[in-house]
Amino acid sequence: MADYIYTMEIRLTPDQMKGVNLVQEIARTAEITLYLTGGAIRDIISGYTIRDLDFTVQGNPLKLQKEFERAGAQIAGRDEDTRALFLVLPGNVRAEISMARTETYEKVGKPPLIAPSSIQEDLRRRDFTVNAMALSLNEGSRGLLLDPFNGVADIEAKLVRILHNYSFAEDPSRLIRATRFAARFHWPLEERTQQRYNAAKENNYIEHIARGAIGHEIAQLAHEDDPLNVIRVLEREDWLKVLHPRWSSAKVDANGLALLMKTRQQMVDLGYSVDPSAAVMHFLTARLSDKDISDLRRQIPRKDLVEAWRDIEDHAKELAKRLTGKEAATPSRTWNLLSSARPEMILFLAVTARQQTVAQKIKNFLTKWRDVQKKIPLLEMTELLITPQLPTYPKIAHDVFMLLLDGKLRSRTETLRFLKPFAPPPPPPPPPPRRGRAGKATAAGAQPAEAAESTAKGKRGKGKSETPAAPVSTAQAPSSSGAKTKPAAAKPEATAKPVVHAAKAGSKHSHAHKTASKSKAASKLTKKPARKKAKSRKR
């Protein structure tokens, strides 16, 4: 189960994934069972571009409209018959949330009888096997893929297959949809599906197509990766006239459409998220009359697409006017203006601009000025401790880029001279290591031992036979009267560790003087008992 969730997360864009999480949270709060269905699952598994998100709920999604509006989503339309909501989620993500339903067709050409149902029954009423799949987004079953008609196998085989023999008779718009899928994916129709397709075409089932289905198919053309190819295939099958009797490939601005799709890919490579649907519709209907265009717009159920298509020329003219004014007098001002503009307007104006100044500025924005960003000395900025962790880093980097664009920083030396005042002060040096109590006690105990060792060596050099402070020996030493005495008891100082730095300690006169006086006092105390013992023996 988790494999499909992982595939979904890596295939969806970040904005689309946020949209899924938003819908999932609203459905969970409302205690409604939610599934990701249809084309979204097909495109996730097949690897094709995911154009929009299709959700199916076991309940009435129209009741969730206020919750979506409070969450920042825009309502692009609603269908009372199928109880479907058309949304634009935050991040400009198109989505549709529909009710799980059954559709019963009593007669060809008549609208179906719609009733709420389970998700399993909803999958049975769909058009093709590759669209009859659902991915659970509910707790306890999240990641479970429902595929009752083995749509995954048809995706792997790259086939378009209907679910049953009456599929085209029940919904003639599936004839247009099958052609569109074959042109988009370059997948052939499965053998039985092709036979049913030919029979439906001969019997002219297309006459019974619903008006709402026509508007849906018109809107889908705006989101094709190669819309001109789809238009030509539909025209060859005589389906384009079904969408509008005066629409043909000759009415399409093919050159403008090709340039639009090329520029769109260029912007995508630069990291822009661009919705070209309104611009695509503009070029697909470039040579149709205003009346014909109005007829097409009235049939489209998604009002957000209609409004964007209708207003795109006016918005583009406004942006062109701003690009020729003082607001874009310098390259840096032009950059700031275009950076704040909608990507869709930049895309459309890049293709349709007639003023050379406007076209050149947009071209520089997409190409030449991008190379200027590479001149920002990021390595030297790091050496100056001007890094992204610095709160003022974005402003500093932006100011450097603006000055480079306007030619006010002509060399790397000038750029570094500008950056140095913004460098933070170097960090203070680390404090010296602190000695603990144990270290101090060891050092204090080692000093008397060093002094005693040096004093003993000095006395042995003068030939005196007083009790030595040297290492303990087991041999008996003769006394002054010639009698043999017992060896003296070992003193604790004799067990001290060997002094390695005695010469260094002797070289320090002040320290040696103090330690020598202490050792003399200690030796006097040890001499007195020895003298008394010698006098008693003489007696």
C-alpha positions as CSV (number, residue, x, y, z in Angstrom):
1,M,0.0,0.0,0.0
2,A,2.7,2.4,0.9
3,D,4.4,2.1,-2.5
4,Y,1.6,4.1,-4.2
5,I,1.6,6.8,-1.6
6,Y,5.4,7.1,-2.1
7,T,4.9,7.3,-5.9
8,M,2.2,9.9,-5.4
9,E,4.5,12.0,-3.2
10,I,7.4,12.0,-5.6
11,R,5.3,12.6,-8.7
12,L,3.1,15.5,-7.5
13,T,4.6,19.0,-7.4
14,P,5.0,20.5,-3.9
15,D,1.9,22.7,-4.5
16,Q,-0.2,19.7,-5.6
17,M,0.9,17.7,-2.6
18,K,-0.1,20.6,-0.3
19,G,-3.5,20.5,-2.1
20,V,-3.9,16.8,-1.4
21,N,-3.1,17.4,2.2
22,L,-5.6,20.2,2.4
23,V,-8.5,18.2,0.8
24,Q,-7.6,15.3,3.0
25,E,-7.7,17.3,6.2
26,I,-11.1,18.9,5.3
27,A,-12.6,15.5,4.4
28,R,-11.3,14.0,7.7
29,T,-12.8,16.8,9.7
30,A,-16.1,16.3,8.0
31,E,-15.9,12.6,8.4
32,I,-16.2,11.9,4.7
33,T,-14.5,9.1,2.9
34,L,-12.0,10.5,0.3
35,Y,-10.3,8.9,-2.7
36,L,-7.9,10.3,-5.4
37,T,-9.3,9.0,-8.6
38,G,-9.4,9.2,-12.4
39,G,-6.8,10.9,-14.5
40,A,-4.6,11.8,-11.5
41,I,-4.0,8.1,-10.7
42,R,-3.4,7.3,-14.4
43,D,-0.8,10.1,-14.8
44,I,0.9,9.2,-11.5
45,I,1.4,5.6,-12.5
46,S,2.2,6.3,-16.2
47,G,4.7,9.1,-15.6
48,Y,2.9,11.7,-17.7
49,T,2.3,15.3,-16.7
50,I,-0.3,15.6,-13.8
51,R,-2.6,18.3,-15.1
52,D,-5.1,18.4,-12.2
53,L,-6.3,16.5,-9.2
54,D,-9.6,14.5,-9.3
55,F,-11.1,13.5,-5.9
56,T,-14.2,11.4,-5.2
57,V,-16.0,11.4,-1.9
58,Q,-18.7,9.1,-0.5
59,G,-21.0,12.0,0.3
60,N,-22.0,15.5,-0.9
61,P,-18.9,17.6,-1.6
62,L,-21.1,20.8,-2.1
63,K,-21.4,20.9,1.7
64,L,-17.7,21.5,1.9
65,Q,-17.6,24.7,-0.2
66,K,-17.4,27.1,2.8
67,E,-14.6,25.1,4.4
68,F,-12.6,25.2,1.2
69,E,-13.1,29.0,0.9
70,R,-11.9,29.5,4.4
71,A,-8.8,27.4,3.6
72,G,-7.9,29.8,0.7
73,A,-9.3,27.8,-2.2
74,Q,-11.2,29.5,-5.0
75,I,-14.5,28.1,-6.3
76,A,-14.2,27.9,-10.1
77,G,-17.6,26.3,-10.6
78,R,-20.1,23.7,-9.4
79,D,-22.3,21.1,-11.0
80,E,-25.6,20.6,-9.2
81,D,-26.5,17.5,-11.2
82,T,-23.3,15.5,-10.5
83,R,-22.7,17.3,-7.2
84,A,-19.2,18.3,-8.2
85,L,-17.0,21.3,-7.1
86,F,-14.4,22.8,-9.4
87,L,-11.6,24.3,-7.3
88,V,-8.4,26.3,-7.6
89,L,-6.4,25.3,-4.5
90,P,-3.6,27.5,-3.1
91,G,-0.6,27.4,-5.4
92,N,-2.8,27.6,-8.5
93,V,-3.6,23.9,-8.4
94,R,-6.7,22.8,-10.3
95,A,-8.9,20.2,-8.7
96,E,-12.3,18.6,-9.0
97,I,-14.2,17.0,-6.1
98,S,-17.2,14.9,-7.1
99,M,-19.7,12.6,-5.4
100,A,-19.4,8.8,-5.8
101,R,-22.4,8.0,-8.0
102,T,-24.1,5.7,-10.3
103,E,-25.4,6.7,-13.8
104,T,-28.3,4.8,-15.3
105,Y,-29.1,5.4,-19.0
106,E,-32.6,4.6,-19.9
107,K,-32.3,5.7,-23.5
108,V,-29.5,6.8,-25.8
109,G,-29.3,10.6,-25.9
110,K,-31.1,11.1,-22.7
111,P,-29.2,12.3,-19.6
112,P,-28.6,9.6,-17.0
113,L,-30.3,9.1,-13.7
114,I,-27.8,9.9,-11.0
115,A,-27.8,8.5,-7.5
116,P,-25.1,8.4,-4.7
117,S,-23.1,5.2,-4.4
118,S,-20.0,3.6,-3.0
119,I,-16.6,4.1,-4.5
120,Q,-16.7,0.6,-6.1
121,E,-19.9,1.3,-8.0
122,D,-18.6,4.7,-9.0
123,L,-15.5,3.1,-10.7
124,R,-17.9,0.8,-12.7
125,R,-19.7,3.7,-14.4
126,R,-16.4,5.3,-15.7
127,D,-15.2,5.4,-19.3
128,F,-11.8,3.5,-19.6
129,T,-9.9,1.0,-17.5
130,V,-7.0,3.5,-17.0
131,N,-9.4,6.0,-15.4
132,A,-11.3,3.4,-13.3
133,M,-8.8,3.4,-10.4
134,A,-8.9,5.0,-6.9
135,L,-6.3,5.6,-4.2
136,S,-7.6,5.7,-0.6
137,L,-6.6,8.7,1.4
138,N,-8.4,7.6,4.6
139,E,-6.9,6.5,7.9
140,G,-6.6,2.7,8.2
141,S,-6.5,2.2,4.4
142,R,-4.3,5.1,3.1
143,G,-2.4,4.0,0.1
144,L,-4.8,1.1,-0.9
145,L,-5.2,1.1,-4.7
146,L,-8.6,0.0,-6.0
147,D,-8.2,-1.3,-9.5
148,P,-11.2,-3.6,-10.3
149,F,-10.7,-3.5,-14.1
150,N,-6.9,-4.0,-14.1
151,G,-6.1,-0.5,-15.4
152,V,-2.5,-0.8,-14.3
153,A,-2.0,-3.6,-16.8
154,D,-3.4,-1.5,-19.6
155,I,-1.1,1.4,-18.6
156,E,1.8,-1.0,-18.9
157,A,0.5,-2.3,-22.2
158,K,-0.2,1.3,-23.4
159,L,-3.8,0.5,-24.4
160,V,-7.1,2.5,-24.3
161,R,-9.9,0.0,-23.3
162,I,-13.6,0.7,-22.5
163,L,-15.2,-1.0,-19.5
164,H,-18.2,-2.5,-21.4
165,N,-19.8,-2.8,-24.8
166,Y,-22.3,0.0,-24.3
167,S,-19.8,2.6,-23.2
168,F,-19.9,4.8,-26.3
169,A,-23.7,4.5,-26.6
170,E,-24.2,5.7,-23.0
171,D,-21.9,8.7,-23.3
172,P,-20.9,9.7,-26.9
173,S,-18.4,12.2,-25.5
174,R,-16.2,9.2,-24.9
175,L,-15.6,9.0,-28.6
176,I,-13.9,12.4,-28.5
177,R,-12.1,11.4,-25.3
178,A,-10.7,8.2,-26.7
179,T,-9.4,10.1,-29.7
180,R,-7.8,12.7,-27.5
181,F,-6.1,10.1,-25.3
182,A,-4.8,8.2,-28.3
183,A,-3.3,11.5,-29.6
184,R,-1.9,12.6,-26.3
185,F,-0.3,9.3,-25.1
186,H,0.2,7.7,-28.6
187,W,-1.6,4.7,-27.3
188,P,-3.8,2.7,-29.7
189,L,-7.4,1.6,-28.9
190,E,-7.7,-2.0,-27.8
191,E,-9.1,-4.3,-30.5
192,R,-12.6,-4.7,-29.0
193,T,-12.7,-1.0,-28.2
194,Q,-11.8,-0.1,-31.7
195,Q,-14.6,-2.2,-33.1
196,R,-17.1,-0.5,-30.8
197,Y,-15.6,2.9,-31.7
198,N,-16.2,2.3,-35.4
199,A,-19.7,1.1,-34.8
200,A,-20.6,4.1,-32.7
201,K,-19.1,6.4,-35.4
202,E,-21.1,4.7,-38.1
203,N,-24.3,4.9,-36.2
204,N,-23.7,8.6,-35.5
205,Y,-24.0,8.3,-31.7
206,I,-22.2,11.7,-31.4
207,E,-25.4,13.5,-32.2
208,H,-26.6,12.7,-28.7
209,I,-23.6,14.3,-26.9
210,A,-24.5,16.5,-24.0
211,R,-23.7,20.2,-24.1
212,G,-21.9,20.0,-20.8
213,A,-19.7,17.3,-22.1
214,I,-18.8,19.5,-25.1
215,G,-17.6,22.3,-22.8
216,H,-15.5,19.8,-20.8
217,E,-13.8,18.6,-23.9
218,I,-13.1,22.2,-25.1
219,A,-11.5,23.0,-21.7
220,Q,-9.3,19.9,-21.8
221,L,-7.6,21.1,-25.0
222,A,-6.2,24.0,-23.1
223,H,-4.1,21.7,-20.9
224,E,-2.6,19.4,-23.6
225,D,1.2,19.4,-23.9
226,D,0.8,19.3,-27.7
227,P,-2.6,20.9,-28.4
228,L,-2.0,21.4,-32.1
229,N,-1.5,17.7,-32.6
230,V,-4.7,16.9,-30.7
231,I,-6.6,19.5,-32.7
232,R,-5.4,17.9,-36.0
233,V,-6.3,14.4,-34.9
234,L,-9.8,15.5,-33.7
235,E,-10.3,17.2,-37.1
236,R,-9.3,14.1,-38.9
237,E,-12.0,12.1,-37.0
238,D,-14.6,14.9,-37.6
239,W,-14.9,15.5,-33.9
240,L,-13.6,19.1,-34.0
241,K,-16.8,20.2,-35.7
242,V,-18.7,18.7,-32.9
243,L,-17.0,21.1,-30.5
244,H,-17.8,24.0,-32.8
245,P,-18.9,23.8,-36.5
246,R,-16.5,26.6,-37.7
247,W,-13.5,25.4,-35.8
248,S,-10.6,23.9,-37.8
249,S,-6.8,23.7,-37.7
250,A,-6.7,26.5,-40.1
251,K,-8.2,28.8,-37.4
252,V,-5.2,28.1,-35.2
253,D,-2.1,30.3,-35.0
254,A,0.3,27.4,-35.3
255,N,3.5,29.5,-35.2
256,G,2.4,31.5,-32.1
257,L,1.3,28.3,-30.4
258,A,4.7,26.6,-31.1
259,L,6.6,29.6,-29.7
260,L,4.3,29.7,-26.7
261,M,5.0,26.0,-25.8
262,K,8.7,26.5,-26.3
263,T,8.8,29.6,-24.1
264,R,6.7,27.8,-21.5
265,Q,9.3,25.0,-21.3
266,Q,12.0,27.6,-21.0
267,M,10.3,29.1,-18.0
268,V,9.6,25.7,-16.4
269,D,13.3,25.0,-16.7
270,L,14.0,28.2,-14.8
271,G,11.8,27.1,-12.0
272,Y,8.5,28.9,-12.8
273,S,5.1,27.2,-12.3
274,V,3.2,28.5,-15.4
275,D,-0.4,27.7,-16.3
276,P,-0.5,28.3,-20.1
277,S,-4.2,27.3,-20.6
278,A,-5.6,30.8,-21.2
279,A,-2.8,31.6,-23.7
280,V,-3.3,28.2,-25.4
281,M,-7.0,28.9,-26.0
282,H,-6.0,32.3,-27.3
283,F,-3.9,30.8,-30.1
284,L,-6.2,27.8,-30.8
285,T,-9.0,30.3,-31.6
286,A,-6.9,33.1,-33.0
287,R,-8.7,33.2,-36.3
288,L,-12.2,32.6,-35.1
289,S,-14.7,35.5,-35.0
290,D,-15.6,37.1,-31.7
291,K,-19.0,35.5,-31.8
292,D,-17.6,32.0,-32.2
293,I,-15.2,32.6,-29.4
294,S,-18.0,33.7,-27.1
295,D,-19.9,30.6,-28.0
296,L,-17.0,28.4,-27.0
297,R,-16.5,30.3,-23.7
298,R,-20.2,29.8,-22.7
299,Q,-19.9,26.1,-22.9
300,I,-16.8,25.8,-20.6
301,P,-17.9,24.8,-17.1
302,R,-14.7,26.2,-15.4
303,K,-15.3,29.9,-15.1
304,D,-11.7,30.6,-13.9
305,L,-10.4,29.4,-17.4
306,V,-13.0,31.6,-19.1
307,E,-12.1,34.7,-17.1
308,A,-8.3,34.2,-17.6
309,W,-8.8,33.7,-21.4
310,R,-11.0,36.7,-21.7
311,D,-8.7,39.1,-19.7
312,I,-5.3,37.9,-20.9
313,E,-4.9,40.5,-23.7
314,D,-5.8,43.4,-21.4
315,H,-3.5,42.3,-18.7
316,A,-0.7,41.8,-21.2
317,K,-1.2,45.3,-22.6
318,E,-1.0,46.8,-19.0
319,L,2.3,45.0,-18.3
320,A,3.7,46.2,-21.6
321,K,2.8,49.8,-20.8
322,R,4.6,49.5,-17.4
323,L,7.7,48.1,-19.1
324,T,8.0,51.2,-21.3
325,G,7.6,53.6,-18.5
326,K,9.9,54.9,-15.7
327,E,9.0,51.9,-13.6
328,A,11.3,49.9,-15.9
329,A,13.9,52.6,-16.7
330,T,16.9,50.5,-15.6
331,P,17.7,46.8,-15.8
332,S,17.3,46.5,-12.0
333,R,13.9,48.1,-12.1
334,T,12.8,45.9,-15.0
335,W,13.9,42.9,-13.1
336,N,11.9,43.8,-10.0
337,L,8.9,44.6,-12.1
338,L,8.9,41.3,-14.0
339,S,9.8,39.3,-10.9
340,S,6.5,40.5,-9.3
341,A,4.4,40.0,-12.4
342,R,2.4,36.8,-13.0
343,P,4.3,34.2,-14.9
344,E,1.4,33.7,-17.3
345,M,1.5,37.4,-18.3
346,I,5.3,37.2,-19.0
347,L,4.7,34.0,-21.0
348,F,2.0,35.5,-23.1
349,L,3.8,38.9,-23.6
350,A,7.0,37.1,-24.6
351,V,5.2,35.7,-27.6
352,T,2.8,38.5,-28.5
353,A,4.8,41.7,-27.7
354,R,5.1,44.0,-30.8
355,Q,7.2,46.7,-29.3
356,Q,10.9,45.8,-29.7
357,T,11.8,47.4,-26.3
358,V,9.3,45.2,-24.4
359,A,10.3,42.0,-26.2
360,Q,14.0,42.7,-25.6
361,K,13.5,43.3,-21.9
362,I,11.5,40.1,-21.5
363,K,14.2,38.2,-23.4
364,N,16.9,39.7,-21.2
365,F,14.9,38.7,-18.1
366,L,14.7,35.1,-19.3
367,T,18.3,34.8,-20.6
368,K,21.0,37.4,-20.4
369,W,20.3,38.7,-16.9
370,R,20.4,35.2,-15.5
371,D,24.1,35.0,-16.3
372,V,24.7,38.2,-14.3
373,Q,23.7,36.3,-11.2
374,K,26.7,34.0,-11.7
375,K,29.0,37.0,-11.1
376,I,28.0,37.3,-7.5
377,P,31.2,36.2,-5.6
378,L,29.6,33.6,-3.4
379,L,33.0,32.1,-2.3
380,E,34.4,35.4,-1.2
381,M,31.1,36.2,0.6
382,T,31.5,33.0,2.5
383,E,35.1,33.9,3.4
384,L,33.7,37.3,4.7
385,L,31.2,35.3,6.8
386,I,28.3,36.7,4.7
387,T,26.4,33.4,4.6
388,P,22.6,32.5,4.3
389,Q,22.6,32.2,8.1
390,L,23.1,36.0,8.3
391,P,19.7,37.7,8.7
392,T,20.6,40.4,6.2
393,Y,22.0,38.0,3.6
394,P,19.0,38.1,1.2
395,K,19.1,41.9,1.1
396,I,22.9,42.0,0.6
397,A,22.8,39.4,-2.2
398,H,19.9,41.3,-3.9
399,D,21.6,44.6,-3.7
400,V,24.8,43.2,-5.2
401,F,22.8,41.7,-8.0
402,M,21.0,45.0,-8.7
403,L,24.3,46.9,-8.8
404,L,25.8,44.3,-11.2
405,L,22.7,44.6,-13.5
406,D,23.0,48.3,-13.7
407,G,26.8,48.2,-14.2
408,K,27.6,50.0,-11.0
409,L,30.0,47.2,-10.0
410,R,32.3,46.6,-12.9
411,S,34.9,44.2,-11.4
412,R,35.3,41.7,-8.6
413,T,37.5,44.1,-6.7
414,E,34.7,46.7,-6.6
415,T,32.2,44.0,-5.6
416,L,34.4,42.9,-2.7
417,R,34.9,46.5,-1.6
418,F,31.2,46.9,-1.5
419,L,30.7,43.7,0.5
420,K,33.4,44.2,3.2
421,P,31.4,46.7,5.3
422,F,28.6,44.1,5.7
423,A,31.0,41.4,7.0
424,P,30.2,40.5,10.6
425,P,33.1,40.7,13.2
426,P,35.1,37.6,13.6
427,P,34.1,35.4,16.5
428,P,36.2,35.9,19.8
429,P,39.0,33.4,20.5
430,P,38.2,30.4,22.7
431,P,38.9,30.9,26.4
432,P,42.1,29.1,27.8
433,P,41.5,25.7,29.3
434,R,40.7,25.8,33.0
435,R,42.6,23.5,35.4
436,G,40.5,21.5,37.8
437,R,41.1,21.0,41.5
438,A,42.7,17.6,41.0
439,G,45.2,19.1,38.5
440,K,46.2,21.8,41.0
441,A,46.7,19.4,43.9
442,T,48.9,17.1,41.8
443,A,51.1,20.1,40.7
444,A,51.4,21.3,44.3
445,G,52.5,17.9,45.6
446,A,55.1,17.5,42.9
447,Q,57.0,20.7,43.9
448,P,58.2,19.5,47.4
449,A,59.3,16.2,46.0
450,E,61.4,17.9,43.4
451,A,63.0,20.2,46.0
452,A,63.8,17.2,48.4
453,E,65.5,15.3,45.6
454,S,67.7,18.3,44.6
455,T,68.8,18.8,48.3
456,A,69.7,15.2,48.8
457,K,71.9,15.2,45.7
458,G,73.7,18.3,47.0
459,K,74.5,16.7,50.4
460,R,75.8,13.5,48.9
461,G,78.2,15.5,46.8
462,K,79.8,17.0,50.0
463,G,80.5,13.6,51.5
464,K,78.1,13.9,54.6
465,S,76.7,10.7,56.1
466,E,73.5,12.0,57.5
467,T,70.3,10.1,56.8
468,P,69.9,10.3,53.1
469,A,66.7,11.2,51.4
470,A,67.8,9.0,48.4
471,P,66.1,5.9,47.3
472,V,65.9,3.1,49.9
473,S,68.8,0.5,50.0
474,T,68.8,-2.9,51.8
475,A,72.5,-2.7,52.6
476,Q,73.6,-1.6,56.2
477,A,75.6,1.6,56.5
478,P,78.4,1.8,59.2
479,S,77.9,4.3,62.0
480,S,80.5,6.8,63.3
481,S,81.5,4.4,66.2
482,G,82.1,1.5,63.9
483,A,79.1,-0.5,65.1
484,K,76.6,-1.9,62.7
485,T,73.2,-0.3,62.8
486,K,69.9,-1.4,61.3
487,P,68.8,0.2,58.1
488,A,66.8,3.3,58.5
489,A,63.1,3.1,57.8
490,A,61.9,4.2,54.4
491,K,60.3,7.6,54.4
492,P,57.1,8.3,52.4
493,E,59.0,10.9,50.3
494,A,61.2,8.1,48.9
495,T,58.2,6.5,47.2
496,A,57.4,9.7,45.2
497,K,57.5,9.5,41.5
498,P,60.9,10.1,39.8
499,V,61.5,13.7,39.1
500,V,62.0,14.3,35.5
501,H,62.4,18.0,35.4
502,A,64.9,18.4,38.3
503,A,67.3,20.5,36.3
504,K,64.5,22.8,35.3
505,A,63.4,23.2,38.9
506,G,67.0,24.0,40.0
507,S,67.2,26.7,37.4
508,K,64.5,28.7,39.0
509,H,66.4,30.4,41.9
510,S,63.5,31.8,43.8
511,H,61.6,28.6,43.9
512,A,64.7,26.5,44.7
513,H,65.6,28.8,47.6
514,K,62.2,28.3,49.3
515,T,62.2,24.6,48.8
516,A,65.9,24.3,50.1
517,S,65.0,26.1,53.4
518,K,62.1,23.7,53.9
519,S,64.3,20.7,53.3
520,K,67.0,21.9,55.8
521,A,64.4,22.2,58.5
522,A,63.2,18.8,57.8
523,S,66.8,17.4,58.0
524,K,67.5,19.0,61.4
525,L,64.5,17.2,62.8
526,T,65.8,13.9,61.6
527,K,69.4,14.5,62.9
528,K,68.5,15.0,66.6
529,P,67.4,11.5,67.5
530,A,70.6,10.0,65.9
531,R,73.0,12.1,68.0
532,K,71.3,11.1,71.3
533,K,71.6,7.4,70.4
534,A,75.3,7.8,69.7
535,K,76.0,9.4,73.1
536,S,74.3,6.6,75.0
537,R,76.4,4.1,73.3
538,K,79.7,5.9,74.3
539,R,78.6,5.7,77.9
